[in-house]
């Protein structure tokens, strides 16, 4: 009988404090990812190729430029490490480039 009296003696405010209130819930915001824009990637690829070709100290004949979602990949053959750094610097300066990845073959001097 004492246990039953205790149950009745608990105020309603104390019972509601343990349960989550619907007023306190925060709204859930769902955002969608932007779809990649192939036209923007193509424009950026042409700009990177033009910038590499315009540099009078960089030989771009054996370099291929590909881009996906703003990430530029430079592939091909260059003469030395200095050419790798130059190509990366030129590509990074192009608007729309988020990152530059290189996959160059650099022949050794022997």
Secondary structure, DSSP 8 states (H G I E B T S, - for coil): -HHHHHHHHS-HHHHHHHS--TTS-------------HHHHHHHHHHHHHHHHH-TT---TTEEEEEETTEEEEEEEESSHHHHHHHHHHHHTSTT--EEEEEEEE----
